[in-house]
Amino acid sequence: MISMEIKPTPETVRLMKRLKRSRETLRHNLEVSLRKGLRNVAEKTRMRLTGPRPSRLDIVTKRLYNSIGFVVDGWKGDTLKGRVGSDVHHRDFVPYAAVHEFGYFNPAQHVRGHVRMQTHIFGVPVVPFPVDVRPYTRKMNIPKRAYVVPAIEETMPFLRHLLERAVVNTVAGKRME
């Protein structure tokens, strides 16, 4: 058996300490960059919600618009996770957000019988009165009008640039804010 011993020079010891600090700096810089990138995606997503129908959703009640948010979940091991979209970071849940993002088709949706208020007859306003509606089946076809995925694709070059700057700043020994 051959035994070897490697004793680092003082310069190597300083370099090893610096590399250990730079790992923490790199993780911090990547987190800051991801936060900036996701903020940009959320802004672009909101911009994509405005616009004329039928190609875009347009703002009707601002509920979906206000539900768009982002959050950086942080590091889990060596993986940095973040999310952007509806129902993220203390925003209200909007059940129809996914329907508009991905589309929806159901050839036979069953509607239970219910009571509704009749307010117009042939376009003429009347004193509201209850009407029984019998159960029926309807066809649902909501077209896909994506707003998050195109915003991510549009922001990807900017996000890539931010992450590259995070690495460059780490090599230079700078912490991003």
Contacts in CASP RR format, 6 or more apart in sequence:
PFRMAT RR
TARGET T0000
AUTHOR 0000-0000-0000
METHOD contacts of the structure
MODEL  1
MISMEIKPTPETVRLMKRLKRSRETLRHNLEVSLRKGLRNVAEKTRMRLT
GPRPSRLDIVTKRLYNSIGFVVDGWKGDTLKGRVGSDVHHRDFVPYAAVH
EFGYFNPAQHVRGHVRMQTHIFGVPVVPFPVDVRPYTRKMNIPKRAYVVP
AIEETMPFLRHLLERAVVNTVAGKRME
8 16 0 8 1.000
22 170 0 8 1.000
22 171 0 8 1.000
22 173 0 8 1.000
25 170 0 8 1.000
25 173 0 8 1.000
25 174 0 8 1.000
25 175 0 8 1.000
26 166 0 8 1.000
26 167 0 8 1.000
26 170 0 8 1.000
27 75 0 8 1.000
27 80 0 8 1.000
28 175 0 8 1.000
28 176 0 8 1.000
29 166 0 8 1.000
29 167 0 8 1.000
29 169 0 8 1.000
29 170 0 8 1.000
29 174 0 8 1.000
29 175 0 8 1.000
29 176 0 8 1.000
30 80 0 8 1.000
30 163 0 8 1.000
30 166 0 8 1.000
31 72 0 8 1.000
31 74 0 8 1.000
31 75 0 8 1.000
31 80 0 8 1.000
32 166 0 8 1.000
32 176 0 8 1.000
32 177 0 8 1.000
33 159 0 8 1.000
33 162 0 8 1.000
33 163 0 8 1.000
33 165 0 8 1.000
33 166 0 8 1.000
33 176 0 8 1.000
34 72 0 8 1.000
34 80 0 8 1.000
34 82 0 8 1.000
34 159 0 8 1.000
34 162 0 8 1.000
34 163 0 8 1.000
35 70 0 8 1.000
35 72 0 8 1.000
36 162 0 8 1.000
37 155 0 8 1.000
37 158 0 8 1.000
37 159 0 8 1.000
37 162 0 8 1.000
38 70 0 8 1.000
38 71 0 8 1.000
38 72 0 8 1.000
38 82 0 8 1.000
38 83 0 8 1.000
38 84 0 8 1.000
39 70 0 8 1.000
40 155 0 8 1.000
40 158 0 8 1.000
40 159 0 8 1.000
41 70 0 8 1.000
41 84 0 8 1.000
41 148 0 8 1.000
41 151 0 8 1.000
41 152 0 8 1.000
41 155 0 8 1.000
41 159 0 8 1.000
42 68 0 8 1.000
42 69 0 8 1.000
42 70 0 8 1.000
42 84 0 8 1.000
42 85 0 8 1.000
44 151 0 8 1.000
44 154 0 8 1.000
44 155 0 8 1.000
45 68 0 8 1.000
45 84 0 8 1.000
45 85 0 8 1.000
45 147 0 8 1.000
45 148 0 8 1.000
45 151 0 8 1.000
46 65 0 8 1.000
46 68 0 8 1.000
47 151 0 8 1.000
48 56 0 8 1.000
48 147 0 8 1.000
48 150 0 8 1.000
48 151 0 8 1.000
49 56 0 8 1.000
49 57 0 8 1.000
49 58 0 8 1.000
49 59 0 8 1.000
49 64 0 8 1.000
49 65 0 8 1.000
49 68 0 8 1.000
49 147 0 8 1.000
50 56 0 8 1.000
50 58 0 8 1.000
50 59 0 8 1.000
50 65 0 8 1.000
51 57 0 8 1.000
51 58 0 8 1.000
52 58 0 8 1.000
54 143 0 8 1.000
54 145 0 8 1.000
55 145 0 8 1.000
56 145 0 8 1.000
56 147 0 8 1.000
57 64 0 8 1.000
57 100 0 8 1.000
57 145 0 8 1.000
57 147 0 8 1.000
59 65 0 8 1.000
63 92 0 8 1.000
63 94 0 8 1.000
64 86 0 8 1.000
64 94 0 8 1.000
64 96 0 8 1.000
64 97 0 8 1.000
64 100 0 8 1.000
66 91 0 8 1.000
66 92 0 8 1.000
67 85 0 8 1.000
67 86 0 8 1.000
67 87 0 8 1.000
67 91 0 8 1.000
67 92 0 8 1.000
67 93 0 8 1.000
67 94 0 8 1.000
67 97 0 8 1.000
68 84 0 8 1.000
68 85 0 8 1.000
68 86 0 8 1.000
68 88 0 8 1.000
68 91 0 8 1.000
69 84 0 8 1.000
69 85 0 8 1.000
69 86 0 8 1.000
69 88 0 8 1.000
69 89 0 8 1.000
69 91 0 8 1.000
70 82 0 8 1.000
70 83 0 8 1.000
70 84 0 8 1.000
70 85 0 8 1.000
70 88 0 8 1.000
70 89 0 8 1.000
71 82 0 8 1.000
71 83 0 8 1.000
71 84 0 8 1.000
71 88 0 8 1.000
71 89 0 8 1.000
72 80 0 8 1.000
72 81 0 8 1.000
72 82 0 8 1.000
73 81 0 8 1.000
73 82 0 8 1.000
73 83 0 8 1.000
74 80 0 8 1.000
74 81 0 8 1.000
74 82 0 8 1.000
75 81 0 8 1.000
84 148 0 8 1.000
84 152 0 8 1.000
85 97 0 8 1.000
85 148 0 8 1.000
86 93 0 8 1.000
86 94 0 8 1.000
86 97 0 8 1.000
86 98 0 8 1.000
87 93 0 8 1.000
87 94 0 8 1.000
87 97 0 8 1.000
99 142 0 8 1.000
100 142 0 8 1.000
100 144 0 8 1.000
100 145 0 8 1.000
100 147 0 8 1.000
101 144 0 8 1.000
101 145 0 8 1.000
101 146 0 8 1.000
101 147 0 8 1.000
101 148 0 8 1.000
101 149 0 8 1.000
102 144 0 8 1.000
102 146 0 8 1.000
103 142 0 8 1.000
103 143 0 8 1.000
103 144 0 8 1.000
103 145 0 8 1.000
104 140 0 8 1.000
104 141 0 8 1.000
104 142 0 8 1.000
105 140 0 8 1.000
105 141 0 8 1.000
105 142 0 8 1.000
106 139 0 8 1.000
106 140 0 8 1.000
106 141 0 8 1.000
107 139 0 8 1.000
108 137 0 8 1.000
108 139 0 8 1.000
109 137 0 8 1.000
109 138 0 8 1.000
109 139 0 8 1.000
109 140 0 8 1.000
110 135 0 8 1.000
110 136 0 8 1.000
110 137 0 8 1.000
111 135 0 8 1.000
111 136 0 8 1.000
111 137 0 8 1.000
111 138 0 8 1.000
112 135 0 8 1.000
113 132 0 8 1.000
113 133 0 8 1.000
113 134 0 8 1.000
113 135 0 8 1.000
113 136 0 8 1.000
114 133 0 8 1.000
115 130 0 8 1.000
115 131 0 8 1.000
115 132 0 8 1.000
115 133 0 8 1.000
116 130 0 8 1.000
116 131 0 8 1.000
116 133 0 8 1.000
117 128 0 8 1.000
117 129 0 8 1.000
117 130 0 8 1.000
117 131 0 8 1.000
118 126 0 8 1.000
118 128 0 8 1.000
118 129 0 8 1.000
118 130 0 8 1.000
118 131 0 8 1.000
119 125 0 8 1.000
119 126 0 8 1.000
119 128 0 8 1.000
120 126 0 8 1.000
165 176 0 8 1.000
166 176 0 8 1.000
169 175 0 8 1.000
169 176 0 8 1.000
END
